[in-house]
Amino acid sequence: MKLILAPMEGLLDTYLREIITNTGGYDWCVSEFIRVTTMVLPDKVFYRSVPELLNGGVTRSGTPVYIQLMGNNPSVVSDNAAKAVELGALGLDLNFGCPSPTVNGKGAGAILLNEPEKVHQIVAAARQAVPSTTPFMAKVRLGYDHTDNIIEIAQGIEAAGADMITVHARTSADKYIAPARWEWLARIRESIKIPVIANGDITDINSFQQCRSISGCDHFMIGRASVRHPFLALQIQQSIRNQSIQHISWPQQQELLLQFAILMRKSKNDIGSASRVKKWLKILSKGSKTTQQGADKMFDQIKEMKTLDQISQVLTAV
Ligand SMILES: Cc1cc2nc3c(=O)[nH]c(=O)nc-3n(C[C@H](O)[C@H](O)[C@H](O)COP(=O)(O)O)c2cc1C
């Protein structure tokens, strides 16, 4: 079984990837998408989005970061895929699930699920542009606003040479509201030979087990819950091995928050970074009843603070 930390644009950047993968349990993570439109992007764009490239393509805890590209032009996507590997990417992922109206309006992301042949062409071109030894994935939803194409799309992605396919078990029209339709993962899995990575609504050990049993999948990607429960992957691994599940206390999460602040303070001490700590604290406070009280109290203490220095002092003092 593989557990993968999902790409989450605007949230799971290099700092949070480092903190969360360091808790253990994740086999690899996928970067926030890098949008490719008309040209090969300069090196700095890749380094800015995935600074782990300067560290052998892995987070400091040694977890590989696969680079996700999003585009709709086969030759531009493939040139950028080749470039990413040249810069040291240990794996690649292509995004066919982004629901953003702006992106979809430009013919990229989930709208491509209306064009199975185009998806096939993009994956085939990019797959051929990188060494066959480089892990190569595509990430899809069940469709744009219907599920009629998904089997054809999955088969096309397999025929194009992808090693795995991640399926977020919703259509783009479902956004994040309707429950994930795990039964579709089983249908897709049965229609292809490459592994399906199940994604959508894995929020705790219980839902993980349900998703596993309904989908029959062996591999899982966790998005929003990875940020709310930073030790979830570790706990899932423990449950799989029939080990006792580690109880996570608020002070343990608070320690992660401090590490996050310190990490960002080393790189950039701006107001934006202070609000990132507050944002993560808010998300943590929604994690579990046992941590909520501590997190809410902490939020009250730091909510007016403008700098990472001030916030770190409070986090260290407690
Ligand atoms: C804030 C946010 C940003 C996201 N950014 C990306 C992205 O860059 N690329 C991508 O393929 N999916 C992205 N997703 C989708 C997630 O990777 C995942 O498929 C989705 O959240 C469902 O999984 P979950 O229920 O475990 O969160 C994003 C989701 C959220 C909520």
The ligand as a Gaussian input file, in Angstrom:
#p B3LYP/6-31G(d) Opt

LIG

0 1
 C       -7.119000      24.162000      -1.521000
 C       -7.006000      23.027000      -2.487000
 C       -6.030000      23.057000      -3.478000
 C       -5.904000      22.008000      -4.376000
 N       -4.916000      22.055000      -5.330000
 C       -4.758000      21.009000      -6.193000
 C       -3.686000      20.993000      -7.148000
 O       -2.841000      21.890000      -7.229000
 N       -3.622000      19.924000      -7.995000
 C       -4.511000      18.875000      -7.933000
 O       -4.408000      17.929000      -8.704000
 N       -5.509000      18.866000      -7.028000
 C       -5.636000      19.883000      -6.160000
 N       -6.627000      19.834000      -5.215000
 C       -7.456000      18.612000      -5.074000
 C       -6.838000      17.648000      -4.039000
 O       -5.574000      17.197000      -4.449000
 C       -7.754000      16.416000      -3.825000
 O       -7.922000      15.784000      -5.042000
 C       -9.120000      16.823000      -3.266000
 O       -8.991000      17.748000      -2.206000
 C       -9.909000      15.587000      -2.781000
 O       -9.198000      14.901000      -1.778000
 P       -9.540000      15.096000      -0.204000
 O      -10.998000      14.813000      -0.012000
 O       -8.637000      14.103000       0.471000
 O       -9.232000      16.517000       0.142000
 C       -6.788000      20.885000      -4.306000
 C       -7.775000      20.868000      -3.321000
 C       -7.888000      21.907000      -2.411000
 C       -8.965000      21.841000      -1.359000

